[in-house]
Amino acid sequence: MAANPTTPVLFDRALLSARLKRARRDAPVTFLLERVTEDMAERLQAVMREFADAADIWTPGNALHDLLRGRCKSVHEVVFEASEVLTLQPGSVDLAVSALAFQFVNDLPGVLAQIRRALRPDGLLLAAMIGGDTLTELRQSFAAAEAECEGGVSPRVVPFADLRDVGALLQRAGFALPVTDVDRIVVRYDNAFALMQELRRMGGTNILVERRHTPTRRATLLRVAQIYAERFADPDGRIRATFDVIWLSGWAPHESQPKPLRPGSAKASLEEAVKRIGHPPLKGEGRRE
């Protein structure tokens, strides 16, 4: 499936690939991925059905792949590439998972539609992506520092999808029973420079196409750290950083799944129910105290 030509290109995915390779080489920071992998295992454990063929889509590292091999007969690893075309045949898997990759997709509706086609009827998509108010403290600190020191603001932190947007995209892609929720993780650091160093070792530094291509001035960075400490430090002087992990799940439609009632098929009208509110019970009814 080719990329939608009308989709705006926000992320330089070739640069992201290079940043991820650098992070793997230079002692990567993996605490977010480890937490998501543990949560993924618990969520899959709660699903009372067997999955034969699974696909792991763009998840960094091998932890999630190893988890799936213990549950499924076969696991197809979709390796991260700059292209957003998935190497999955229609109806080829009954479970698709992804951890911490969808936040860097330019055409998320298109990717979800590809996954929906790859799932067999009653197949499950379960994924986690960074979203919501992630790094809101760093975003605010950079904006304030650049406005003060450089007279303008440049794109620094990627725009993240919120919970409602993701739920709507699942429905748009044709998933049944879509569910989304968010896990907020607050991490503390000695200072803003320690946070930025960890982001580098996650492969999560700025990959926006419209990013500034010249180095940030030292004075601006120092002011970022100062503003961050003034606004988002705890009494002990350490700063807080927010990471919102959005979980999304949906099923490929199947006749066995619960379905909403057809319009007009209800056995009692809303009007009749409203009339009875506040009236004493009819003969033969009990009263709850």
Beta strands, then each sheet from edge to edge (+ up, - down):
strand 1: 53-57
strand 2: 74-78
strand 3: 93-99
strand 4: 119-131
strand 5: 176-189
strand 6: 239-251
sheet 1: 2+ 1+ 3+ 4+ 6- 5+
end
